[in-house]
Amino acid sequence: MVVDAAGRVRRVTNVVSRHPSVFARLGLALLIGMAFLLTLVLLVPALLIGLILISAYLFVSRIRQMVMGTTEPGGVLDGRRNVRVIDRSRD
């Protein structure tokens, strides 16, 4: 009987030692949760700042393109008329 009980205790001890304790599981869950929150705290503002910068760049480039398009040769504010130039030096 004593040998049988010792064998059972040994088997139970082996099974229990292979499984992590409740505190180890809780600690691992807390570690994963903290890593996730830290990632969110760092990534979300970085993504928002990047989105704002890209939007501002695209807005400024669109406005610049509209302004430069009006002053380029052939643009609305070019100041030249659509007149054909006749070269009279050949005559």
FIGUKE-783359 format. One record per residue: x, y, z of N, C-alpha, C, O in turn; residue number from 1. Coordinates in steps of 0.05 Angstrom, whole numbers. Atoms other than C-alpha are relative to their C-alpha. Layout:
N
+--------+--------+--------+--------+--------+--------+--------+--------+--------+--------+--------+--------+------+
|    n.u |    n.v |    n.w |   ca.u |   ca.v |   ca.w |    c.u |    c.v |    c.w |    o.u |    o.v |    o.w | resi |
+--------+--------+--------+--------+--------+--------+--------+--------+--------+--------+--------+--------+------+
|      X |      Y |      Z |      X |      Y |      Z |      X |      Y |      Z |      X |      Y |      Z |  NUM |
...
+--------+--------+--------+--------+--------+--------+--------+--------+--------+--------+--------+--------+------+
//
This chain:
91
+--------+--------+--------+--------+--------+--------+--------+--------+--------+--------+--------+--------+------+
|    n.u |    n.v |    n.w |   ca.u |   ca.v |   ca.w |    c.u |    c.v |    c.w |    o.u |    o.v |    o.w | resi |
+--------+--------+--------+--------+--------+--------+--------+--------+--------+--------+--------+--------+------+
|     16 |    -24 |      0 |      0 |      0 |      0 |     17 |     25 |      0 |     11 |     44 |    -14 |    1 |
|    -17 |    -24 |     -1 |     54 |     49 |     17 |     14 |      4 |    -26 |     17 |     27 |    -36 |    2 |
|    -13 |     -2 |     26 |     90 |     33 |    -48 |    -19 |     10 |    -20 |    -12 |     26 |    -38 |    3 |
|     21 |     -9 |     19 |     25 |     42 |    -86 |     -6 |     30 |      4 |     -8 |     44 |    -16 |    4 |
|      5 |    -29 |     -5 |     12 |    110 |    -53 |     23 |     17 |     -9 |     19 |     38 |    -20 |    5 |
|    -24 |    -15 |      8 |     84 |    132 |    -66 |      0 |      2 |    -31 |      8 |     22 |    -42 |    6 |
|      1 |     -1 |     29 |     75 |    113 |   -139 |    -20 |     20 |    -11 |    -15 |     34 |    -30 |    7 |
|     20 |    -19 |      8 |     12 |    153 |   -144 |      9 |     29 |      5 |      5 |     46 |    -12 |    8 |
|    -11 |    -26 |     -6 |     45 |    213 |   -111 |     20 |      8 |    -21 |     21 |     31 |    -30 |    9 |
|    -21 |     -6 |     21 |    103 |    208 |   -160 |    -13 |      7 |    -26 |     -4 |     25 |    -40 |   10 |
|     13 |     -5 |     26 |     56 |    205 |   -220 |    -14 |     27 |      1 |    -12 |     43 |    -18 |   11 |
|     13 |    -26 |     -2 |     15 |    264 |   -195 |     20 |     23 |      0 |     16 |     43 |    -13 |   12 |
|    -21 |    -21 |      0 |     79 |    304 |   -181 |     11 |      4 |    -28 |     15 |     27 |    -36 |   13 |
|    -10 |     -2 |     28 |    104 |    289 |   -252 |    -20 |     15 |    -18 |    -12 |     32 |    -33 |   14 |
|     20 |    -13 |     17 |     38 |    310 |   -284 |     -2 |     30 |      7 |     -4 |     47 |    -10 |   15 |
|      3 |    -28 |     -9 |     32 |    374 |   -242 |     25 |     16 |     -8 |     22 |     39 |    -15 |   16 |
|    -25 |    -15 |      6 |    105 |    393 |   -255 |      1 |      7 |    -30 |     15 |     26 |    -37 |   17 |
|     -1 |     -5 |     29 |     94 |    390 |   -331 |    -19 |     23 |     -8 |    -16 |     35 |    -29 |   18 |
|     19 |    -21 |      7 |     36 |    440 |   -329 |      7 |     25 |     16 |     14 |     24 |     39 |   19 |
|     -6 |    -25 |    -14 |     47 |    513 |   -313 |    -21 |      7 |     21 |    -44 |     -1 |     19 |   20 |
|     18 |     -7 |    -21 |     17 |    540 |   -250 |    -19 |     23 |     -8 |    -15 |     35 |    -29 |   21 |
|     19 |    -21 |      5 |    -41 |    589 |   -247 |     15 |     27 |      0 |      9 |     45 |    -17 |   22 |
|    -15 |    -25 |     -1 |      8 |    645 |   -228 |     18 |      4 |    -25 |     21 |     26 |    -35 |   23 |
|    -16 |     -2 |     24 |     53 |    629 |   -287 |    -17 |      7 |    -24 |     -9 |     23 |    -41 |   24 |
|     18 |     -7 |     21 |     -6 |    631 |   -334 |     -9 |     29 |      2 |    -11 |     43 |    -18 |   25 |
|      8 |    -28 |     -4 |    -30 |    696 |   -304 |     22 |     19 |     -7 |     17 |     40 |    -20 |   26 |
|    -23 |    -17 |      6 |     39 |    726 |   -309 |      5 |      2 |    -30 |     11 |     23 |    -41 |   27 |
|     -3 |      0 |     29 |     45 |    705 |   -382 |    -22 |     16 |    -14 |    -17 |     31 |    -33 |   28 |
|     22 |    -15 |     12 |    -24 |    733 |   -398 |      4 |     30 |      5 |     -1 |     46 |    -13 |   29 |
|     -5 |    -28 |     -6 |     -5 |    799 |   -364 |     23 |     11 |    -18 |     22 |     33 |    -27 |   30 |
|    -23 |     -8 |     17 |     61 |    802 |   -403 |     -9 |      4 |    -28 |     -1 |     23 |    -41 |   31 |
|     10 |     -2 |     27 |     26 |    790 |   -469 |    -18 |     25 |     -2 |    -17 |     40 |    -22 |   32 |
|     18 |    -23 |      1 |    -27 |    842 |   -452 |     15 |     26 |      1 |      8 |     45 |    -13 |   33 |
|    -16 |    -24 |     -2 |     25 |    894 |   -432 |     15 |      5 |    -26 |     17 |     28 |    -35 |   34 |
|    -14 |     -4 |     25 |     64 |    882 |   -496 |    -19 |      9 |    -22 |    -12 |     26 |    -38 |   35 |
|     20 |     -9 |     19 |      0 |    890 |   -537 |     -7 |     29 |      4 |     -9 |     45 |    -15 |   36 |
|      6 |    -28 |     -6 |    -18 |    955 |   -502 |     23 |     19 |     -7 |     18 |     40 |    -17 |   37 |
|    -23 |    -16 |      6 |     52 |    982 |   -509 |      3 |      4 |    -30 |      9 |     25 |    -40 |   38 |
|      0 |     -2 |     29 |     50 |    966 |   -583 |    -21 |     19 |    -10 |    -16 |     35 |    -28 |   39 |
|     21 |    -18 |      8 |    -16 |   1002 |   -590 |      7 |     29 |      7 |      2 |     47 |     -9 |   40 |
|     -7 |    -27 |     -9 |      9 |   1062 |   -551 |     21 |     12 |    -18 |     21 |     36 |    -23 |   41 |
|    -21 |    -10 |     18 |     69 |   1068 |   -597 |     -8 |      2 |    -29 |     -1 |     20 |    -43 |   42 |
|      7 |      1 |     29 |     39 |   1049 |   -664 |    -23 |     19 |     -8 |    -21 |     31 |    -29 |   43 |
|     23 |    -16 |      8 |    -27 |   1086 |   -664 |      7 |     29 |     -4 |      0 |     41 |    -24 |   44 |
|     -8 |    -28 |      5 |      3 |   1156 |   -654 |     18 |      3 |    -24 |     16 |     22 |    -39 |   45 |
|    -19 |     -1 |     22 |     58 |   1141 |   -704 |    -16 |     -2 |    -27 |    -10 |     12 |    -46 |   46 |
|     17 |      2 |     24 |      6 |   1119 |   -756 |    -16 |     25 |     -5 |    -19 |     33 |    -28 |   47 |
|     16 |    -25 |      3 |    -37 |   1180 |   -743 |     17 |     23 |     -9 |      9 |     38 |    -27 |   48 |
|    -18 |    -21 |      8 |     22 |   1227 |   -749 |      8 |     -4 |    -29 |      9 |     15 |    -45 |   49 |
|     -7 |      5 |     28 |     43 |   1193 |   -814 |    -23 |      6 |    -19 |    -19 |     17 |    -40 |   50 |
|     23 |     -6 |     16 |    -28 |   1198 |   -841 |     -4 |     30 |     -3 |    -11 |     39 |    -25 |   51 |
|      3 |    -29 |      1 |    -31 |   1272 |   -824 |     21 |     12 |    -18 |     16 |     30 |    -34 |   52 |
|    -22 |    -10 |     16 |     37 |   1285 |   -856 |     -4 |     -6 |    -30 |      0 |     11 |    -47 |   53 |
|      4 |      7 |     28 |     20 |   1248 |   -920 |    -24 |     16 |    -11 |    -23 |     25 |    -34 |   54 |
|     23 |    -16 |      9 |    -48 |   1283 |   -925 |      8 |     29 |     -5 |      0 |     41 |    -25 |   55 |
|     -9 |    -28 |      4 |    -15 |   1351 |   -916 |     18 |      3 |    -24 |     15 |     22 |    -40 |   56 |
|    -17 |      0 |     24 |     38 |   1335 |   -968 |    -17 |     -1 |    -26 |    -12 |     14 |    -45 |   57 |
|     17 |      3 |     23 |    -15 |   1313 |  -1018 |    -17 |     26 |     -5 |    -20 |     34 |    -28 |   58 |
|     15 |    -24 |      3 |    -57 |   1375 |  -1004 |     17 |     23 |    -11 |      9 |     38 |    -29 |   59 |
|    -18 |    -22 |     10 |      2 |   1423 |  -1013 |      9 |     -5 |    -28 |     10 |     14 |    -44 |   60 |
|     -9 |      6 |     27 |     25 |   1388 |  -1076 |    -23 |      5 |    -20 |    -19 |     14 |    -42 |   61 |
|     23 |     -5 |     17 |    -46 |   1392 |  -1105 |     -4 |     31 |     -4 |     -9 |     40 |    -26 |   62 |
|      3 |    -29 |      2 |    -51 |   1467 |  -1089 |     23 |     12 |    -17 |     18 |     29 |    -34 |   63 |
|    -23 |    -10 |     15 |     19 |   1479 |  -1117 |     -3 |     -7 |    -30 |      3 |     10 |    -47 |   64 |
|      5 |      8 |     28 |      1 |   1441 |  -1181 |    -21 |     18 |    -12 |    -18 |     26 |    -35 |   65 |
|     20 |    -18 |     11 |    -61 |   1484 |  -1189 |     11 |     28 |     -5 |      5 |     40 |    -25 |   66 |
|    -12 |    -27 |      3 |    -23 |   1549 |  -1178 |     20 |      1 |    -23 |     19 |     19 |    -39 |   67 |
|    -20 |      1 |     21 |     35 |   1530 |  -1222 |    -12 |     -5 |    -28 |     -1 |      4 |    -48 |   68 |
|     13 |      5 |     25 |    -12 |   1505 |  -1276 |    -12 |     24 |    -13 |    -14 |     26 |    -37 |   69 |
|     12 |    -25 |     11 |    -43 |   1574 |  -1283 |     22 |     19 |    -10 |     16 |     35 |    -27 |   70 |
|    -21 |    -19 |      8 |     24 |   1609 |  -1292 |     20 |    -12 |    -20 |     36 |      2 |    -31 |   71 |
|    -18 |     12 |     20 |     60 |   1559 |  -1337 |     -7 |      9 |    -28 |    -30 |     19 |    -32 |   72 |
|      6 |     -7 |     28 |     65 |   1572 |  -1412 |    -25 |    -15 |     -9 |    -27 |    -39 |     -7 |   73 |
|     25 |     12 |      9 |     -4 |   1561 |  -1441 |    -21 |     -2 |     22 |    -43 |    -11 |     17 |   74 |
|     18 |      0 |    -22 |    -36 |   1568 |  -1373 |    -20 |     23 |     -1 |    -18 |     40 |    -19 |   75 |
|     20 |    -21 |      0 |    -95 |   1613 |  -1356 |     12 |     27 |      4 |      3 |     46 |     -9 |   76 |
|    -12 |    -26 |     -6 |    -51 |   1669 |  -1328 |     26 |      4 |    -15 |     43 |     19 |     -6 |   77 |
|    -25 |     -2 |     15 |      3 |   1663 |  -1381 |      4 |     28 |    -10 |     27 |     37 |    -11 |   78 |
|     -2 |    -27 |     10 |    -11 |   1732 |  -1409 |      5 |      1 |    -30 |      5 |     23 |    -41 |   79 |
|     -3 |      0 |     29 |      0 |   1711 |  -1480 |    -26 |     -7 |    -14 |    -43 |    -21 |     -2 |   80 |
|     24 |      7 |     16 |    -53 |   1707 |  -1533 |      6 |    -23 |    -18 |     30 |    -28 |    -24 |   81 |
|     -4 |     23 |     19 |    -63 |   1647 |  -1577 |      2 |     11 |    -28 |    -17 |     11 |    -43 |   82 |
|     -5 |    -13 |     26 |    -32 |   1681 |  -1637 |     21 |    -15 |    -15 |     41 |    -24 |     -3 |   83 |
|    -20 |     13 |     17 |      5 |   1649 |  -1694 |     21 |     20 |     -8 |     15 |     42 |    -16 |   84 |
|    -23 |    -17 |      7 |     74 |   1679 |  -1705 |      8 |     -6 |    -29 |     13 |    -29 |    -36 |   85 |
|     -8 |      3 |     28 |     91 |   1691 |  -1778 |     28 |     10 |     -3 |     34 |     33 |      4 |   86 |
|    -28 |     -8 |      4 |    164 |   1692 |  -1795 |      3 |     15 |    -26 |      2 |      2 |    -47 |   87 |
|     -1 |    -16 |     24 |    172 |   1750 |  -1845 |     29 |      4 |     -9 |     33 |     17 |    -30 |   88 |
|    -28 |     -3 |      9 |    247 |   1746 |  -1849 |      6 |    -16 |    -25 |     25 |    -11 |    -39 |   89 |
|     -4 |     16 |     24 |    241 |   1694 |  -1904 |     -9 |     14 |    -25 |      1 |      8 |    -47 |   90 |
|     12 |    -13 |     23 |    201 |   1739 |  -1951 |     19 |     18 |    -14 |     12 |     30 |    -34 |   91 |
+--------+--------+--------+--------+--------+--------+--------+--------+--------+--------+--------+--------+------+
//
